[in-house]
Amino acid sequence: MTDKLIKDIMSKDVEVVSQEASLQTVAKKMQVRDCGCVVVVKNDRLVGMITDRDLALRCVAKGHDPDGTTAETVMTPDILYCWDTDTADDVARNMGKNKVRRLPVLNADKRLVGMVSLGDLASHTNHKLCGQMLGAICRAA
C-alpha cells in the first residue's frame, strides 16, 4: 500500500482540443505527442475524451471524413476522472473496477490538471495491486 497522491505521479502536460477541432487535428496531436488520447474541453472544463480507438471505430470504420468530422462527434462524453488529492492505490482500484487505462485528473476547482495512466500507477503502487488492476482491466466483461 502506498500513500502517494495522484498529483505527485500524474503527467501534468495534457493534450487538449476543443469540441470543434477536426479529427485530423486530433490525430495529428496524438502523433506529435505520441499519446493515445486527447481531452476535449469547453470553456476550460472537461467535456469528453477521444482515444486512438475512438478515431478508428467511430470515424474511420464508419467512413467519416477526418477533416470534416469534429471531436464532439466521436468523443466519449461520460468520462471518469479522479482528483489530484486521491491516493495512487485508490485510483488503481477504481481504474481496475471500471476497466480504464487512463484518467483525467481534476483539482478542487474541477479544473483539468493532469492525466494518470496505467504506467504511472505501475511505477508508484505495489506490484500485487498493479497485477490485480491489470487483470481486472483485461478481463472480459
GROMACS elastic network, one bead per residue, 0.5 to 0.9 nm:
[ bonds ]
;  ai    aj funct       b0    kb
    1    88     6  0.89984   500
    1    89     6  0.66495   500
    1   125     6  0.67861   500
    1   126     6  0.61065   500
    1   129     6  0.81925   500
    2     5     6  0.87240   500
    2    87     6  0.76202   500
    2    88     6  0.69986   500
    2    89     6  0.63490   500
    2   124     6  0.76909   500
    2   125     6  0.60075   500
    2   126     6  0.71741   500
    3    87     6  0.58651   500
    3    88     6  0.70212   500
    3    89     6  0.74876   500
    3   125     6  0.88888   500
    4     7     6  0.84583   500
    4     8     6  0.68413   500
    4     9     6  0.77770   500
    4    86     6  0.85066   500
    4    87     6  0.56065   500
    4    88     6  0.57113   500
    4    89     6  0.79865   500
    4   124     6  0.74437   500
    4   125     6  0.81651   500
    5     8     6  0.55112   500
    5     9     6  0.70769   500
    5    10     6  0.89003   500
    5    84     6  0.68509   500
    5    85     6  0.56557   500
    5    86     6  0.56547   500
    5    88     6  0.56571   500
    5    89     6  0.87851   500
    6     9     6  0.53226   500
    6    10     6  0.57043   500
    6    82     6  0.84128   500
    6    83     6  0.74125   500
    6    84     6  0.51022   500
    6    85     6  0.61654   500
    6    86     6  0.57798   500
    6    87     6  0.57930   500
    6    88     6  0.54985   500
    6    91     6  0.79393   500
    6   105     6  0.79225   500
    6   116     6  0.73308   500
    6   121     6  0.87303   500
    7    10     6  0.56064   500
    7    11     6  0.85103   500
    7    12     6  0.84808   500
    7    83     6  0.82222   500
    7    85     6  0.64593   500
    7    86     6  0.81067   500
    7    87     6  0.88795   500
    7   105     6  0.80899   500
    7   107     6  0.89658   500
    7   113     6  0.84419   500
    7   114     6  0.78494   500
    7   116     6  0.89313   500
    8    11     6  0.89115   500
    8    84     6  0.82656   500
    9    12     6  0.89464   500
    9    88     6  0.81275   500
    9   116     6  0.74008   500
    9   120     6  0.62883   500
    9   121     6  0.76017   500
    9   123     6  0.86678   500
    9   124     6  0.73484   500
   10    84     6  0.83210   500
   10   105     6  0.78185   500
   10   113     6  0.88688   500
   10   114     6  0.59476   500
   10   115     6  0.55497   500
   10   117     6  0.75794   500
   10   120     6  0.65804   500
   10   121     6  0.85662   500
   11    14     6  0.70026   500
   11   113     6  0.86672   500
   11   114     6  0.53975   500
   11   115     6  0.52350   500
   11   116     6  0.61530   500
   11   117     6  0.82529   500
   11   120     6  0.80026   500
   12   113     6  0.61591   500
   12   115     6  0.65698   500
   12   116     6  0.88351   500
   13   113     6  0.81921   500
   13   114     6  0.64526   500
   13   115     6  0.79280   500
   14    38     6  0.74427   500
   14    39     6  0.75753   500
   14   104     6  0.86962   500
   14   112     6  0.85587   500
   14   113     6  0.78743   500
   14   114     6  0.58718   500
   14   115     6  0.64271   500
   15    29     6  0.74300   500
   15    30     6  0.81387   500
   15    33     6  0.79828   500
   15    35     6  0.86713   500
   15    37     6  0.79164   500
   15    38     6  0.52728   500
   15    39     6  0.63628   500
   15    40     6  0.88226   500
   16    26     6  0.88240   500
   16    29     6  0.88307   500
   16    38     6  0.54461   500
   16    40     6  0.56386   500
   16    41     6  0.66115   500
   16    49     6  0.89471   500
   17    20     6  0.80457   500
   17    21     6  0.62317   500
   17    25     6  0.86041   500
   17    26     6  0.71708   500
   17    29     6  0.89295   500
   17    38     6  0.69630   500
   17    39     6  0.63439   500
   17    40     6  0.50187   500
   17    41     6  0.62070   500
   17    42     6  0.86508   500
   17    71     6  0.78143   500
   18    21     6  0.54244   500
   18    39     6  0.85251   500
   18    40     6  0.54997   500
   18    41     6  0.53319   500
   18    42     6  0.61347   500
   18    43     6  0.88641   500
   18    70     6  0.89937   500
   18    71     6  0.72629   500
   18    72     6  0.82352   500
   19    22     6  0.84672   500
   19    40     6  0.60640   500
   19    41     6  0.67452   500
   19    42     6  0.69014   500
   19    47     6  0.83441   500
   19    48     6  0.85141   500
   19    70     6  0.65647   500
   19    71     6  0.50828   500
   19    73     6  0.82994   500
   19    75     6  0.85241   500
   20    69     6  0.86829   500
   20    70     6  0.52921   500
   20    71     6  0.60634   500
   20    72     6  0.66601   500
   21    24     6  0.82408   500
   21    25     6  0.63603   500
   21    26     6  0.69378   500
   21    69     6  0.82698   500
   21    70     6  0.53929   500
   21    71     6  0.55125   500
   21    72     6  0.80840   500
   22    25     6  0.52064   500
   22    26     6  0.64446   500
   22    27     6  0.87818   500
   22    66     6  0.65429   500
   22    67     6  0.53626   500
   22    68     6  0.62707   500
   22    69     6  0.55431   500
   22    71     6  0.59546   500
   23    27     6  0.60229   500
   23    28     6  0.84271   500
   23    55     6  0.74510   500
   23    59     6  0.81672   500
   23    65     6  0.83506   500
   23    67     6  0.59804   500
   23    68     6  0.76191   500
   23    69     6  0.59050   500
   23    70     6  0.57107   500
   23    71     6  0.57633   500
   23    74     6  0.85410   500
   24    27     6  0.51288   500
   24    28     6  0.61399   500
   24    29     6  0.86472   500
   24    65     6  0.86779   500
   24    67     6  0.50986   500
   24    68     6  0.83454   500
   24    69     6  0.82889   500
   24    70     6  0.88329   500
   25    28     6  0.50927   500
   25    29     6  0.62227   500
   25    30     6  0.87068   500
   25    66     6  0.84482   500
   25    67     6  0.76592   500
   26    29     6  0.52094   500
   26    30     6  0.63825   500
   26    31     6  0.87181   500
   26    37     6  0.87462   500
   26    38     6  0.72523   500
   26    50     6  0.82424   500
   26    55     6  0.88413   500
   26    71     6  0.73456   500
   27    30     6  0.50667   500
   27    31     6  0.61558   500
   27    32     6  0.86912   500
   27    52     6  0.76735   500
   27    55     6  0.78026   500
   27    66     6  0.87013   500
   28    32     6  0.60949   500
   28    33     6  0.84590   500
   29    32     6  0.52311   500
   29    33     6  0.60198   500
   29    34     6  0.81029   500
   29    35     6  0.82201   500
   29    38     6  0.79588   500
   30    33     6  0.52488   500
   30    34     6  0.54810   500
   30    35     6  0.50122   500
   30    36     6  0.61532   500
   30    37     6  0.66262   500
   30    38     6  0.71385   500
   30    51     6  0.89265   500
   30    52     6  0.79415   500
   31    35     6  0.68807   500
   31    36     6  0.85583   500
   32    35     6  0.80589   500
   33    36     6  0.88270   500
   35    38     6  0.78773   500
   35    51     6  0.89266   500
   35    52     6  0.85521   500
   36    50     6  0.84444   500
   36    51     6  0.55669   500
   36    52     6  0.53016   500
   36    53     6  0.82279   500
   37    49     6  0.69773   500
   37    50     6  0.54529   500
   37    52     6  0.60924   500
   37    53     6  0.87983   500
   37   102     6  0.89858   500
   38    48     6  0.88324   500
   38    49     6  0.59303   500
   38    50     6  0.54583   500
   38    51     6  0.65797   500
   38    52     6  0.88324   500
   39    46     6  0.70731   500
   39    47     6  0.78897   500
   39    48     6  0.60770   500
   39    50     6  0.64023   500
   39    51     6  0.87714   500
   39    75     6  0.88171   500
   39   104     6  0.79062   500
   40    45     6  0.84135   500
   40    46     6  0.61501   500
   40    47     6  0.56775   500
   40    49     6  0.54139   500
   40    50     6  0.72817   500
   40    71     6  0.73767   500
   40    72     6  0.79273   500
   40    75     6  0.75685   500
   40    77     6  0.88496   500
   41    44     6  0.57853   500
   41    45     6  0.51935   500
   41    47     6  0.52871   500
   41    48     6  0.68822   500
   41    49     6  0.86711   500
   42    45     6  0.52449   500
   42    46     6  0.66333   500
   42    47     6  0.64640   500
   43    46     6  0.85307   500
   44   111     6  0.70674   500
   44   112     6  0.78329   500
   45   110     6  0.76044   500
   45   111     6  0.63262   500
   45   112     6  0.71558   500
   46    49     6  0.82823   500
   46    79     6  0.89693   500
   46   104     6  0.86674   500
   46   106     6  0.89574   500
   46   110     6  0.84914   500
   46   111     6  0.75777   500
   46   112     6  0.67720   500
   47    75     6  0.87736   500
   47    76     6  0.85349   500
   47    77     6  0.59407   500
   47    78     6  0.79311   500
   47    79     6  0.80880   500
   48    71     6  0.89071   500
   48    72     6  0.79004   500
   48    75     6  0.56500   500
   48    76     6  0.52911   500
   48    78     6  0.67218   500
   48    79     6  0.63116   500
   49    71     6  0.87538   500
   49    74     6  0.88548   500
   49    75     6  0.53144   500
   49    76     6  0.53325   500
   49    77     6  0.67566   500
   49    78     6  0.85756   500
   49    79     6  0.69900   500
   49   104     6  0.89355   500
   50    53     6  0.80189   500
   50    54     6  0.59238   500
   50    55     6  0.73044   500
   50    71     6  0.74208   500
   50    74     6  0.70204   500
   50    76     6  0.63527   500
   51    54     6  0.50563   500
   51    55     6  0.65974   500
   51    56     6  0.88499   500
   51    75     6  0.80314   500
   51    76     6  0.87117   500
   52    55     6  0.51377   500
   52    56     6  0.64370   500
   52    57     6  0.88139   500
   53    56     6  0.50711   500
   53    57     6  0.60722   500
   53    58     6  0.80976   500
   54    57     6  0.52791   500
   54    58     6  0.53358   500
   54    59     6  0.72239   500
   54    74     6  0.64171   500
   54    75     6  0.71278   500
   54    76     6  0.81318   500
   55    58     6  0.56315   500
   55    59     6  0.51774   500
   55    60     6  0.64548   500
   55    61     6  0.85229   500
   55    66     6  0.85742   500
   55    74     6  0.71477   500
   55    75     6  0.87983   500
   56    59     6  0.58099   500
   56    60     6  0.50147   500
   56    61     6  0.60162   500
   56    62     6  0.86665   500
   57    60     6  0.61311   500
   57    61     6  0.50394   500
   57    62     6  0.69757   500
   57    74     6  0.89265   500
   58    61     6  0.62924   500
   58    62     6  0.60507   500
   58    63     6  0.86499   500
   58    64     6  0.81296   500
   58    73     6  0.83494   500
   58    74     6  0.56964   500
   58    75     6  0.87371   500
   59    62     6  0.53874   500
   59    63     6  0.62121   500
   59    64     6  0.50277   500
   59    65     6  0.73402   500
   59    66     6  0.68457   500
   59    69     6  0.78712   500
   59    73     6  0.86708   500
   59    74     6  0.69400   500
   60    63     6  0.51188   500
   60    64     6  0.59216   500
   60    65     6  0.77067   500
   60    66     6  0.76278   500
   61    64     6  0.77937   500
   63    66     6  0.89447   500
   64    67     6  0.87459   500
   64    68     6  0.77486   500
   64    69     6  0.66981   500
   65    68     6  0.52406   500
   65    69     6  0.59473   500
   66    69     6  0.53546   500
   66    70     6  0.79019   500
   67    70     6  0.78952   500
   69    72     6  0.83986   500
   69    73     6  0.67063   500
   69    74     6  0.83396   500
   70    73     6  0.54464   500
   70    74     6  0.73923   500
   70    75     6  0.88950   500
   71    74     6  0.57378   500
   71    75     6  0.58109   500
   72    75     6  0.53475   500
   72    76     6  0.83562   500
   72    77     6  0.83247   500
   73    76     6  0.89203   500
   74    77     6  0.89417   500
   76    79     6  0.65168   500
   79   103     6  0.83537   500
   79   104     6  0.86107   500
   80    98     6  0.86831   500
   80   100     6  0.87341   500
   80   103     6  0.64979   500
   80   104     6  0.74776   500
   81   102     6  0.87352   500
   81   103     6  0.51012   500
   81   105     6  0.58251   500
   81   106     6  0.70880   500
   81   115     6  0.89118   500
   82    85     6  0.84354   500
   82    86     6  0.68827   500
   82    91     6  0.70174   500
   82   103     6  0.65462   500
   82   104     6  0.64740   500
   82   105     6  0.50527   500
   82   106     6  0.62645   500
   82   107     6  0.87469   500
   82   116     6  0.87182   500
   83    86     6  0.53868   500
   83    87     6  0.88858   500
   83    91     6  0.89770   500
   83   104     6  0.84642   500
   83   105     6  0.53519   500
   83   107     6  0.57534   500
   83   108     6  0.74089   500
   83   110     6  0.84400   500
   84    87     6  0.83097   500
   84   105     6  0.57399   500
   84   106     6  0.58954   500
   84   107     6  0.55073   500
   84   108     6  0.80159   500
   84   113     6  0.77358   500
   84   114     6  0.81186   500
   85   106     6  0.89783   500
   85   107     6  0.76768   500
   85   108     6  0.85626   500
   86    89     6  0.84359   500
   86    90     6  0.67338   500
   86    91     6  0.67614   500
   87    90     6  0.53312   500
   87    91     6  0.63589   500
   87    92     6  0.86409   500
   88    91     6  0.51910   500
   88    92     6  0.60491   500
   88    93     6  0.86733   500
   88   121     6  0.64541   500
   88   124     6  0.71834   500
   88   125     6  0.64605   500
   89    92     6  0.50704   500
   89    93     6  0.62859   500
   89    94     6  0.86473   500
   89   121     6  0.80620   500
   89   124     6  0.87203   500
   89   125     6  0.61841   500
   89   126     6  0.82244   500
   89   129     6  0.75919   500
   90    93     6  0.52281   500
   90    94     6  0.62153   500
   90    95     6  0.86743   500
   91    95     6  0.60480   500
   91    96     6  0.85404   500
   91   103     6  0.87670   500
   91   116     6  0.89269   500
   91   121     6  0.83472   500
   92    95     6  0.51626   500
   92    96     6  0.62248   500
   92    97     6  0.86105   500
   92   118     6  0.78446   500
   92   121     6  0.66071   500
   92   122     6  0.87291   500
   92   125     6  0.80038   500
   92   129     6  0.75077   500
   92   130     6  0.72785   500
   92   133     6  0.62710   500
   93    96     6  0.51545   500
   93    97     6  0.61195   500
   93    98     6  0.86206   500
   93   129     6  0.77063   500
   93   130     6  0.87919   500
   93   132     6  0.82937   500
   93   133     6  0.62295   500
   94    97     6  0.50621   500
   94    98     6  0.61080   500
   94    99     6  0.83238   500
   94   100     6  0.86021   500
   94   133     6  0.85248   500
   95    98     6  0.51679   500
   95    99     6  0.56756   500
   95   100     6  0.51615   500
   95   101     6  0.66650   500
   95   102     6  0.75082   500
   95   103     6  0.78583   500
   95   118     6  0.83224   500
   95   133     6  0.69924   500
   95   134     6  0.89495   500
   95   136     6  0.86373   500
   95   137     6  0.74886   500
   96    99     6  0.50168   500
   96   100     6  0.66978   500
   96   101     6  0.82397   500
   96   130     6  0.89700   500
   96   132     6  0.74154   500
   96   134     6  0.65664   500
   96   135     6  0.76551   500
   96   136     6  0.50020   500
   96   137     6  0.51323   500
   96   138     6  0.87674   500
   97   100     6  0.81656   500
   97   133     6  0.76742   500
   97   136     6  0.65303   500
   97   137     6  0.73402   500
   98   136     6  0.83894   500
   98   137     6  0.74033   500
   99   133     6  0.83893   500
   99   134     6  0.85404   500
   99   136     6  0.65099   500
   99   138     6  0.72959   500
   99   139     6  0.84474   500
  100   103     6  0.74727   500
  100   117     6  0.89400   500
  100   118     6  0.84708   500
  100   137     6  0.64076   500
  101   116     6  0.85975   500
  101   117     6  0.58334   500
  101   118     6  0.52693   500
  101   119     6  0.86029   500
  101   134     6  0.87222   500
  101   137     6  0.75175   500
  102   115     6  0.69323   500
  102   116     6  0.55556   500
  102   118     6  0.60922   500
  102   119     6  0.88775   500
  103   114     6  0.86935   500
  103   115     6  0.57215   500
  103   116     6  0.53887   500
  103   117     6  0.64916   500
  103   118     6  0.89874   500
  104   112     6  0.69320   500
  104   113     6  0.78973   500
  104   114     6  0.60228   500
  104   116     6  0.64115   500
  104   117     6  0.88019   500
  105   110     6  0.88720   500
  105   111     6  0.82725   500
  105   112     6  0.58872   500
  105   113     6  0.57504   500
  105   115     6  0.52824   500
  105   116     6  0.68070   500
  106   109     6  0.75780   500
  106   110     6  0.51875   500
  106   111     6  0.51845   500
  106   113     6  0.55192   500
  106   114     6  0.70534   500
  106   115     6  0.87317   500
  107   110     6  0.52123   500
  107   111     6  0.55305   500
  107   112     6  0.67023   500
  107   113     6  0.63973   500
  108   111     6  0.74181   500
  109   112     6  0.88781   500
  110   113     6  0.88730   500
  112   115     6  0.83555   500
  116   119     6  0.81316   500
  116   120     6  0.60900   500
  116   121     6  0.73455   500
  117   120     6  0.51270   500
  117   121     6  0.64304   500
  117   122     6  0.85819   500
  118   121     6  0.52497   500
  118   122     6  0.60635   500
  118   123     6  0.87591   500
  118   130     6  0.84590   500
  118   133     6  0.87226   500
  118   134     6  0.81441   500
  119   123     6  0.63744   500
  119   124     6  0.88698   500
  120   123     6  0.54344   500
  120   124     6  0.66455   500
  120   125     6  0.88426   500
  121   124     6  0.51014   500
  121   125     6  0.57228   500
  121   126     6  0.88904   500
  121   130     6  0.74589   500
  122   125     6  0.58117   500
  122   126     6  0.75877   500
  122   127     6  0.72582   500
  122   129     6  0.87511   500
  122   130     6  0.57675   500
  122   131     6  0.88149   500
  123   126     6  0.83505   500
  123   127     6  0.88410   500
  124   127     6  0.89953   500
  125   128     6  0.85482   500
  125   129     6  0.68876   500
  125   130     6  0.67343   500
  126   129     6  0.55265   500
  126   130     6  0.63617   500
  126   131     6  0.88307   500
  127   131     6  0.61392   500
  127   132     6  0.86313   500
  128   131     6  0.51530   500
  128   132     6  0.63002   500
  128   133     6  0.86362   500
  129   132     6  0.50474   500
  129   133     6  0.60514   500
  129   134     6  0.85768   500
  130   133     6  0.50059   500
  130   134     6  0.60693   500
  130   135     6  0.84195   500
  131   134     6  0.52198   500
  131   135     6  0.60204   500
  131   136     6  0.85422   500
  132   135     6  0.50924   500
  132   136     6  0.61246   500
  132   137     6  0.86260   500
  133   136     6  0.51867   500
  133   137     6  0.62129   500
  133   138     6  0.86810   500
  134   137     6  0.50747   500
  134   138     6  0.61163   500
  134   139     6  0.84440   500
  135   138     6  0.52636   500
  135   139     6  0.58954   500
  136   139     6  0.52554   500
  136   140     6  0.84296   500
  137   140     6  0.81985   500
  138   141     6  0.89423   500
